[in-house]
Amino acid sequence: MSLMLSHQQQVREQKKRAEAGQPEREKPDMLKTAPTGLVGTQQLLALLDKALEQDLKSLKGISSRERKADVKRELVTKYSAYVERLKAIAAPHDLLGWYLVWLFDIGELDTAVEYGLWCVREGVALPERFNRDVKTFVADAILEWADAQFDAGHSVQPYFAVVFNHADGMCCQPWDLPDEVTAKFYRQQGLVLARAEKFTAAVDVLEEALSLGAKVKTALADCRKRATRDVS
């Protein structure tokens, strides 16, 4: 039985016991009771293989977007301790990549960005069905979110700045991203600077975006005029 289905069955059993006035039985913590060492790790990975396969199959069978989001939230909750265990023992597993995808899908950006940066540092791979590496996935996810936030007149910080600083190499080795993704980062950064009326800085960034193929000619021309006006 999958972890998700097991959890749902436990909830139903708890409800029945509560209605019958029976005390709730203490649930065993598999992570605490599982053997440690090589044998324990092998058992954990085997458990996760089966559980993840079942949960992904169940998720694929759901058509409703809203229901899928609810199930992904359940999966994030149920698997969080397992992810921490995998991180602690430095054991690679598909769960690490799926957990990142689910975090972004449900909009848990605080955790998603922090965990995404860890995945980049540790060389975690996305599941095979994804055609991107983790750096590009995190960049695309933040850019999509930032575009929607910016268009709605909302702030894109702090998440955009954190990922942009990593992608651009302001805080570390710059990420190796496709040019079109880097262009989108510079475009968004230029628009953020322009909205803050930092037109000279915006010109520099938008020129970089233009050189990489971003469609920013109108915004760039406007910032150039405003930057010249500010100087004069």
KEFI-183780 format. One record per residue (C-alpha): x, y, z. Coordinates in nm, 2 decimals, padded with zeros to 4 digits. Layout:
<rs>
<r c1="X" c2="Y" c3="Z"/>
...
</rs>
This chain:
<rs>
<r c1="00.00" c2="00.00" c3="00.00"/>
<r c1="00.13" c2="00.35" c3="-00.08"/>
<r c1="00.22" c2="00.60" c3="00.19"/>
<r c1="-00.07" c2="00.82" c3="00.09"/>
<r c1="-00.33" c2="00.55" c3="00.09"/>
<r c1="-00.20" c2="00.41" c3="00.41"/>
<r c1="-00.23" c2="00.76" c3="00.57"/>
<r c1="-00.59" c2="00.78" c3="00.44"/>
<r c1="-00.68" c2="00.44" c3="00.58"/>
<r c1="-00.53" c2="00.54" c3="00.92"/>
<r c1="-00.75" c2="00.85" c3="00.92"/>
<r c1="-01.06" c2="00.64" c3="00.86"/>
<r c1="-00.96" c2="00.40" c3="01.13"/>
<r c1="-00.90" c2="00.68" c3="01.38"/>
<r c1="-01.24" c2="00.82" c3="01.30"/>
<r c1="-01.41" c2="00.49" c3="01.36"/>
<r c1="-01.23" c2="00.44" c3="01.69"/>
<r c1="-01.33" c2="00.79" c3="01.80"/>
<r c1="-01.69" c2="00.73" c3="01.72"/>
<r c1="-01.68" c2="00.40" c3="01.92"/>
<r c1="-01.51" c2="00.57" c3="02.21"/>
<r c1="-01.19" c2="00.36" c3="02.17"/>
<r c1="-00.85" c2="00.51" c3="02.26"/>
<r c1="-00.63" c2="00.59" c3="01.96"/>
<r c1="-00.35" c2="00.34" c3="01.91"/>
<r c1="00.00" c2="00.49" c3="01.89"/>
<r c1="00.13" c2="00.47" c3="01.53"/>
<r c1="00.48" c2="00.33" c3="01.48"/>
<r c1="00.74" c2="00.56" c3="01.33"/>
<r c1="00.90" c2="00.36" c3="01.05"/>
<r c1="01.19" c2="00.60" c3="01.03"/>
<r c1="01.27" c2="00.56" c3="01.40"/>
<r c1="01.22" c2="00.18" c3="01.41"/>
<r c1="01.40" c2="00.10" c3="01.08"/>
<r c1="01.74" c2="-00.05" c3="01.12"/>
<r c1="02.03" c2="00.18" c3="01.06"/>
<r c1="02.34" c2="00.12" c3="00.86"/>
<r c1="02.36" c2="-00.04" c3="00.51"/>
<r c1="02.07" c2="-00.28" c3="00.57"/>
<r c1="01.85" c2="00.00" c3="00.70"/>
<r c1="01.93" c2="00.22" c3="00.40"/>
<r c1="01.85" c2="-00.06" c3="00.16"/>
<r c1="01.52" c2="-00.13" c3="00.33"/>
<r c1="01.43" c2="00.24" c3="00.33"/>
<r c1="01.51" c2="00.27" c3="-00.05"/>
<r c1="01.31" c2="-00.04" c3="-00.13"/>
<r c1="01.01" c2="00.09" c3="00.08"/>
<r c1="01.03" c2="00.43" c3="-00.10"/>
<r c1="01.05" c2="00.26" c3="-00.45"/>
<r c1="00.72" c2="00.08" c3="-00.39"/>
<r c1="00.55" c2="00.37" c3="-00.21"/>
<r c1="00.65" c2="00.63" c3="-00.47"/>
<r c1="00.54" c2="00.40" c3="-00.76"/>
<r c1="00.20" c2="00.36" c3="-00.61"/>
<r c1="00.15" c2="00.73" c3="-00.52"/>
<r c1="00.26" c2="00.85" c3="-00.87"/>
<r c1="00.01" c2="00.60" c3="-01.02"/>
<r c1="-00.27" c2="00.73" c3="-00.80"/>
<r c1="-00.18" c2="01.09" c3="-00.88"/>
<r c1="-00.18" c2="01.02" c3="-01.25"/>
<r c1="-00.53" c2="00.89" c3="-01.23"/>
<r c1="-00.67" c2="01.22" c3="-01.09"/>
<r c1="-00.81" c2="01.46" c3="-01.35"/>
<r c1="-00.91" c2="01.75" c3="-01.12"/>
<r c1="-00.64" c2="02.01" c3="-01.08"/>
<r c1="-00.76" c2="02.11" c3="-00.74"/>
<r c1="-00.77" c2="01.75" c3="-00.62"/>
<r c1="-00.42" c2="01.69" c3="-00.76"/>
<r c1="-00.29" c2="01.99" c3="-00.57"/>
<r c1="-00.46" c2="01.86" c3="-00.25"/>
<r c1="-00.30" c2="01.52" c3="-00.30"/>
<r c1="00.05" c2="01.67" c3="-00.36"/>
<r c1="00.01" c2="01.86" c3="-00.03"/>
<r c1="-00.06" c2="01.53" c3="00.14"/>
<r c1="00.24" c2="01.37" c3="-00.03"/>
<r c1="00.47" c2="01.66" c3="00.08"/>
<r c1="00.35" c2="01.61" c3="00.44"/>
<r c1="00.39" c2="01.23" c3="00.43"/>
<r c1="00.73" c2="01.22" c3="00.26"/>
<r c1="00.90" c2="01.52" c3="00.44"/>
<r c1="01.06" c2="01.30" c3="00.71"/>
<r c1="01.18" c2="01.05" c3="00.45"/>
<r c1="01.34" c2="01.33" c3="00.25"/>
<r c1="01.52" c2="01.45" c3="00.56"/>
<r c1="01.64" c2="01.09" c3="00.62"/>
<r c1="01.77" c2="01.07" c3="00.26"/>
<r c1="01.95" c2="01.40" c3="00.30"/>
<r c1="02.11" c2="01.29" c3="00.62"/>
<r c1="02.25" c2="00.97" c3="00.48"/>
<r c1="02.33" c2="01.12" c3="00.14"/>
<r c1="02.13" c2="00.85" c3="-00.04"/>
<r c1="02.01" c2="00.93" c3="-00.40"/>
<r c1="01.65" c2="00.85" c3="-00.48"/>
<r c1="01.38" c2="00.97" c3="-00.72"/>
<r c1="01.18" c2="01.10" c3="-00.42"/>
<r c1="01.42" c2="01.39" c3="-00.39"/>
<r c1="01.34" c2="01.52" c3="-00.73"/>
<r c1="00.97" c2="01.46" c3="-00.71"/>
<r c1="00.96" c2="01.63" c3="-00.37"/>
<r c1="01.10" c2="01.94" c3="-00.54"/>
<r c1="00.85" c2="01.93" c3="-00.81"/>
<r c1="00.56" c2="01.90" c3="-00.57"/>
<r c1="00.68" c2="02.19" c3="-00.35"/>
<r c1="00.67" c2="02.42" c3="-00.65"/>
<r c1="00.34" c2="02.28" c3="-00.77"/>
<r c1="00.17" c2="02.36" c3="-00.44"/>
<r c1="00.33" c2="02.70" c3="-00.41"/>
<r c1="00.54" c2="02.63" c3="-00.10"/>
<r c1="00.80" c2="02.87" c3="-00.22"/>
<r c1="00.99" c2="02.92" c3="00.11"/>
<r c1="01.06" c2="02.55" c3="00.13"/>
<r c1="01.09" c2="02.50" c3="-00.25"/>
<r c1="01.36" c2="02.76" c3="-00.30"/>
<r c1="01.57" c2="02.66" c3="-00.01"/>
<r c1="01.53" c2="02.29" c3="-00.10"/>
<r c1="01.59" c2="02.36" c3="-00.46"/>
<r c1="01.92" c2="02.53" c3="-00.39"/>
<r c1="02.02" c2="02.23" c3="-00.18"/>
<r c1="01.94" c2="02.00" c3="-00.47"/>
<r c1="02.16" c2="02.21" c3="-00.70"/>
<r c1="02.45" c2="02.20" c3="-00.46"/>
<r c1="02.41" c2="01.82" c3="-00.41"/>
<r c1="02.37" c2="01.74" c3="-00.77"/>
<r c1="02.02" c2="01.59" c3="-00.73"/>
<r c1="01.86" c2="01.48" c3="-01.05"/>
<r c1="01.50" c2="01.53" c3="-01.16"/>
<r c1="01.30" c2="01.21" c3="-01.25"/>
<r c1="01.36" c2="01.08" c3="-01.60"/>
<r c1="01.04" c2="01.21" c3="-01.75"/>
<r c1="01.17" c2="01.57" c3="-01.70"/>
<r c1="01.39" c2="01.70" c3="-01.98"/>
<r c1="01.57" c2="01.96" c3="-01.76"/>
<r c1="01.83" c2="01.96" c3="-01.49"/>
<r c1="01.74" c2="02.10" c3="-01.15"/>
<r c1="01.90" c2="02.44" c3="-01.21"/>
<r c1="01.68" c2="02.50" c3="-01.51"/>
<r c1="01.37" c2="02.36" c3="-01.34"/>
<r c1="01.41" c2="02.59" c3="-01.04"/>
<r c1="01.49" c2="02.89" c3="-01.27"/>
<r c1="01.19" c2="02.82" c3="-01.49"/>
<r c1="00.96" c2="02.78" c3="-01.19"/>
<r c1="01.06" c2="03.11" c3="-01.03"/>
<r c1="01.05" c2="03.30" c3="-01.36"/>
<r c1="00.69" c2="03.17" c3="-01.42"/>
<r c1="00.59" c2="03.28" c3="-01.07"/>
<r c1="00.77" c2="03.61" c3="-01.10"/>
<r c1="00.61" c2="03.70" c3="-01.43"/>
<r c1="00.26" c2="03.64" c3="-01.29"/>
<r c1="00.34" c2="03.83" c3="-00.97"/>
<r c1="00.49" c2="04.13" c3="-01.16"/>
<r c1="00.20" c2="04.15" c3="-01.41"/>
<r c1="-00.04" c2="04.16" c3="-01.11"/>
<r c1="00.15" c2="04.45" c3="-00.96"/>
<r c1="00.29" c2="04.24" c3="-00.67"/>
<r c1="00.65" c2="04.21" c3="-00.55"/>
<r c1="00.86" c2="03.93" c3="-00.68"/>
<r c1="01.09" c2="03.93" c3="-00.38"/>
<r c1="01.25" c2="03.77" c3="-00.20"/>
<r c1="01.23" c2="03.46" c3="-00.41"/>
<r c1="01.33" c2="03.61" c3="-00.75"/>
<r c1="01.63" c2="03.79" c3="-00.60"/>
<r c1="01.76" c2="03.47" c3="-00.43"/>
<r c1="01.74" c2="03.26" c3="-00.74"/>
<r c1="01.86" c2="03.54" c3="-00.97"/>
<r c1="02.17" c2="03.59" c3="-00.75"/>
<r c1="02.26" c2="03.22" c3="-00.78"/>
<r c1="02.19" c2="03.21" c3="-01.15"/>
<r c1="02.39" c2="03.52" c3="-01.22"/>
<r c1="02.68" c2="03.42" c3="-01.00"/>
<r c1="02.65" c2="03.72" c3="-00.76"/>
<r c1="02.68" c2="03.49" c3="-00.46"/>
<r c1="02.84" c2="03.17" c3="-00.60"/>
<r c1="02.95" c2="03.00" c3="-00.92"/>
<r c1="02.70" c2="03.11" c3="-01.18"/>
<r c1="02.45" c2="02.85" c3="-01.30"/>
<r c1="02.50" c2="02.70" c3="-01.65"/>
<r c1="02.15" c2="02.78" c3="-01.79"/>
<r c1="02.02" c2="02.79" c3="-02.15"/>
<r c1="02.06" c2="03.14" c3="-02.30"/>
<r c1="01.68" c2="03.19" c3="-02.33"/>
<r c1="01.64" c2="03.13" c3="-01.96"/>
<r c1="01.92" c2="03.37" c3="-01.87"/>
<r c1="01.76" c2="03.62" c3="-02.10"/>
<r c1="01.43" c2="03.59" c3="-01.91"/>
<r c1="01.61" c2="03.65" c3="-01.58"/>
<r c1="01.78" c2="03.97" c3="-01.71"/>
<r c1="01.45" c2="04.09" c3="-01.86"/>
<r c1="01.26" c2="04.04" c3="-01.53"/>
<r c1="01.54" c2="04.20" c3="-01.33"/>
<r c1="01.54" c2="04.50" c3="-01.57"/>
<r c1="01.16" c2="04.54" c3="-01.53"/>
<r c1="01.19" c2="04.52" c3="-01.15"/>
<r c1="01.46" c2="04.80" c3="-01.16"/>
<r c1="01.25" c2="05.01" c3="-01.39"/>
<r c1="00.95" c2="04.98" c3="-01.16"/>
<r c1="01.17" c2="05.10" c3="-00.88"/>
<r c1="01.28" c2="05.39" c3="-01.10"/>
<r c1="01.64" c2="05.28" c3="-01.12"/>
<r c1="01.65" c2="05.35" c3="-01.49"/>
<r c1="02.03" c2="05.35" c3="-01.54"/>
<r c1="02.07" c2="05.01" c3="-01.38"/>
<r c1="01.77" c2="04.89" c3="-01.57"/>
<r c1="01.93" c2="04.99" c3="-01.90"/>
<r c1="02.24" c2="04.78" c3="-01.83"/>
<r c1="02.04" c2="04.47" c3="-01.74"/>
<r c1="01.79" c2="04.51" c3="-02.03"/>
<r c1="02.08" c2="04.55" c3="-02.28"/>
<r c1="02.21" c2="04.22" c3="-02.15"/>
<r c1="01.87" c2="04.06" c3="-02.19"/>
<r c1="01.84" c2="04.20" c3="-02.55"/>
<r c1="02.18" c2="04.06" c3="-02.64"/>
<r c1="02.05" c2="03.71" c3="-02.54"/>
<r c1="01.74" c2="03.74" c3="-02.74"/>
<r c1="01.48" c2="03.88" c3="-02.50"/>
<r c1="01.20" c2="04.10" c3="-02.64"/>
<r c1="01.27" c2="04.41" c3="-02.44"/>
<r c1="01.32" c2="04.68" c3="-02.70"/>
<r c1="01.03" c2="04.89" c3="-02.59"/>
<r c1="01.11" c2="04.87" c3="-02.22"/>
<r c1="01.48" c2="04.94" c3="-02.30"/>
<r c1="01.40" c2="05.25" c3="-02.51"/>
<r c1="01.18" c2="05.38" c3="-02.23"/>
<r c1="01.44" c2="05.33" c3="-01.97"/>
<r c1="01.71" c2="05.50" c3="-02.18"/>
<r c1="01.49" c2="05.81" c3="-02.21"/>
<r c1="01.42" c2="05.82" c3="-01.84"/>
<r c1="01.78" c2="05.76" c3="-01.75"/>
<r c1="01.90" c2="06.04" c3="-01.98"/>
<r c1="01.63" c2="06.27" c3="-01.83"/>
<r c1="01.74" c2="06.18" c3="-01.48"/>
<r c1="02.11" c2="06.27" c3="-01.56"/>
<r c1="02.02" c2="06.60" c3="-01.72"/>
</rs>
